[in-house]
Amino acid sequence: MTEVSLPGSIKTLPFFVALMVAVAIPLRVIGVAPEQTALGLALIAALALHLLSTETRLMTRQALTSQTAIFVGIVFLAWGVTLLFSASPIGSLKIGGRSGVFLFGVVMVWAALKAHENIHSLIWKVLIVGGVASTTVAALSLSGVPIILSILKADFSGQEIPALAFKAFAASALCMIPVITWAGRRLSPRWRYLAYAYTPLVIVLIMLSHNRSALAGLLSMIAVGMAALALTRNRHTKLLFVLASTASVAIMVWVRSDRMPLAKATANVDGIYLPGWLIDPHRQYIWKFAYEKFLDKPWFGNGIDQLNKLSGSDSIIPNLGSTAYLVPSHPHSWVLEILAEAGLIGFIPVLAALMFIAWKLLKRFFKTHDEGALAQLTLMAGFWASALFNFSIWAVWWQLTFFILFAIVSAAPELKSKSHD
């Protein structure tokens, strides 16, 4: 691909897009607004590049006519059909349509990145520095260092608790692991070592914030990464397997010891089907309610983003306190959320699209040993496994975390095939 020629000072636009894309996810440590502001500015600059650059427009057309785009289009078509059966069609259209708008915006940003090969090292370096810096300050705050949280949040009232303030960021930090590791390996050795240092920092952050859904994502990343490397007969597989197994056992032991007080406190709660130390009783009740609502309308669902508005969702669960509603905001599982709200008609296309993308990435990795494909596979594993237990799949910041990190890797210039070291 030839580099795009832009007039005069407009040449800085691609670098501005790159900078905003690279800082967006690390800025989640401050809050949702900084992340979305950075991505909004990136989109504005990308739209300007679409007006000025034929190559950028060609990249957009390529993305929108790809096989993946067809699968994604079927997803939104199916969701459109479920609107007819929603408890609030306008509300469902707003949330479902919003996801489509954000995805299209990320495609526009991706095209701007893809058309300019000379900006990617900037993205990688800023992402590595931003990831390490944001994770470090969050971990320090969680360790008891004062003032950090107040400065980040611009709130000196002292009312916010670090463990709650950084719990969502821990999930975003998890998603950056494969992308930052891959980015470091695309750069010089010193950048590689800095990127390698990021993963232990994230593990510390996840444990200090007690984010078990992020730990589930981490275990999934380890499993998928190890399986892919083993199937390609990587020469470091045995060593990696030992390290991964040790880490996995250590994580499970830590989770059990960390959550045993909660499990003992809720031992008298009836109706749970998994150990309380593994999945808290409140979440199990939420899942049970969501599953029952799915069974009520299995084909077309109850409407996107409508589960917490259905009859009975505001009922209080006995023995769990006055704030333990059946569905306080969302089902805490993307599978149950889409099944209950869009039914099988809305869920099956999502599953098919994810399987198609994963199959393409796996095929490319086996054929070329492309580390970018492995990074995207492990990103998918971590995000979707974590999303089985945590935030609403309709949450803007959570969707954008996945979309933009996936786009960063996908837009990178291709490398010649090489042996996987």
Buried (B, 14 or more C-beta within 10 A) or exposed (E): EEEBEBEEEEEEBBBBBBBBBBBBBBBBBBBBEBBBBBBEBBBEBBBBBBEBBEBBBBBBEEBBEEEBBEBBBBBBEBBBBBBEBBBBBEBBBEBBBBBBEBBBBBBBBBBBBBBBBEBBBBBBBBBBBBBBEBBBBBBBBBEEEEEBBBEBBEEEEEEBEBBEBBBBBBBBBBBBBBBBBBBBBBBEEEBBEBBEBBBEBBBBBBBBBBBBBBBBBBBBBBBBBBEBBEEBEBEEBEEBBEEBEEBBEEBEEBBEEBBEEBBEEBEEBEEBEEEBBEBBBBBBBBBBBBBEBBEEBBEBBBBBBBBBBBEEBEEEBEEBEEEBBBBEEBBBBBBBBBBBBBBBBBBBBBEBBBEBBBEBBBEBBEEBBBBBBBBBBBBBBBBBBBBBBBBBBBBBBBBBBBBBBBBBBBBBEEEEEEEBE
